[in-house]
Amino acid sequence: MSMTTDRLARLRVAWLVLAVSCGPAVRPDGPADEPGGVVRTPPRPPAAASGRQIVVGEMCPQAAAGRPAIAPLVMRTVTWTDEASEVTSSVERGSVPRFVVLGVDGAQAGVFDTVGVADVGLPQSVAAGAYVGALPCTTDAGSGQRVEQPACKAALAGCGLAIAEISRPDFDLPDTPQFATGGACLAGDGLAVDIDGDGASEVFPLASLLDGGRSPTTEWSAAPTAGAGCTPTFQLYDVRLVLPPEPGKPVDPKWTVFLDVLGVLDLDGDARKEIVLALRFPTVRTVVVYTPSGSAQRLELAGEGQSFPR
């Protein structure tokens, strides 16, 4: 064979190899390759039907054997619930990795990062973790400084309102949530709150806060008044409620209940304010969340949970 013929034969073989290597590869079944690393991108958590998904609790700096802890009390997903097992489960499975803790003025005092749960004798487990920031019973003093408020410390034992947005445990820590805040004040025998932000306060009679069974009423309706002339604040302390006596019996002084307003803020993101109250009964202390339903003139009981004693 001549050199020219030999060179042409080699070129034809080269083109044939190139064509085969660039065409579609068909591989017979055989042993699988060693698996490599898998990068998983999970879907974003579904949003609630409307508004935020949150857990409302109370943070005390020394509640868990001298360390910070949060009592998770009421939760909102699609609806509100105070079922202790459901609320606690959200903490145990890592769905509330970060709480924002609010101060006396409604501004952020600090953040609490959840690392687990602990048993401190409440009906539910509490969130244990690390807290960074100022004490809850403080207000903004300017220049990044916060000053302690003695009235808050006396009534709330240094504890404060804590809220976390529910998230997926396999995601990074969520951004610190922001909440639109309001205030409450005493107007005669009622609690005055501007629920819908129209500049006029709705006044809710204190006498109708507790029902005949001495429990928070399921519906709390505003009185037909034109508003109130008091100055609202985010928190309010030591409001005395005298429970009605049992039929045929005199008023028992031990059944005096004290009310503290822990905060007035839009928790669910519907532009109307919720009211978070603490009720100090003779033998127990509970935290109650009221949310507007249909009208700013009517509040519904979103949930009640037993928090740290005083």
ZIGI-V397471 format. One record per helix or strand. SS is the DSSP state (H for helix, E for strand). FROM is the first residue (numbers start at 1). TO is the last residue. If there is no record, write none. Layout:
BEGIN
SS|FROM|TO ; SS|FROM|TO
END
This chain:
BEGIN
H|3|22 ; E|54|64 ; E|67|76 ; E|80|81 ; H|84|92 ; E|98|102 ; E|108|118 ; E|126|133 ; E|138|142 ; E|145|148 ; H|150|156 ; E|160|165 ; E|181|181 ; E|184|187 ; E|190|193 ; E|202|205 ; H|206|208 ; E|210|210 ; E|216|216 ; E|219|222 ; E|233|233 ; E|236|242 ; H|253|255 ; E|256|265 ; E|274|280 ; E|285|292 ; E|298|306
END
